[in-house]
Amino acid sequence: MQDFRKLAVWQKAHEPTLAVYKTTKAFPRDELRGLTSQLRRAAASVPANLAEGRCRNTDRDFRRFVGIAMGSASDVEYHLLLAHDLGYIDEARYQELADGVEEIKRMLSALFDRLSEKS
């Protein structure tokens, strides 16, 4: 079993997850069960799927979880845009978080491709 914490993409994905939790504390209370919850769950899903996939026995299994993490990263990307457009996140914070998600998606894509080559 391999330690997921050693994956560069997991480390990179964990950072914005923490930032999303901090940022969403300022969202309106009536969004607690809506956008706040959706954004937090999607953000946490990226590193969680990498952690689960890393413990699988085959590269093919791990690749499947990397693909799921990519989908979750796209969810985060949209929910951040929605929060920005609703005025819950200012432009600077939005750009910082969105840039981080974009970098994670590039890293996930590269990892997915490397795992595909092995299969």
BELVEN-V454687 format. One record per pair of residues at least 24 apart in sequence whose ideal C-beta (glycine too) atoms are under 6 Angstrom apart, sorted by sequence separation. I is the first residue (numbers start at 1). J is the second residue. D is the distance in Angstrom with one decimal. If there is no record, write none. Layout:
I_J_D, I_J_D
//
This chain:
77_101_5.0, 76_101_5.3, 17_43_4.4, 46_72_4.8, 17_44_5.4, 45_72_3.8, 46_73_5.2, 73_101_5.7, 17_47_5.9, 42_72_5.2, 73_104_5.5, 73_105_5.0, 13_46_4.4, 14_47_4.9, 42_75_3.8, 43_76_5.1, 13_47_4.3, 42_76_4.7, 10_47_5.3, 42_79_6.0, 70_108_4.7, 69_108_5.7, 10_50_4.6, 39_79_4.2, 38_79_5.6, 66_108_5.8, 66_111_5.4, 4_50_5.8, 66_112_4.8, 4_51_4.1, 63_112_6.0, 4_54_4.0, 2_54_5.4, 63_115_4.0, 62_115_6.0, 1_55_5.4, 59_115_4.8, 59_118_4.6, 60_119_5.1, 59_119_5.8, 27_88_5.1, 16_97_5.9, 16_100_4.4, 13_104_5.2, 12_104_5.5, 9_107_4.2, 9_111_5.8
//
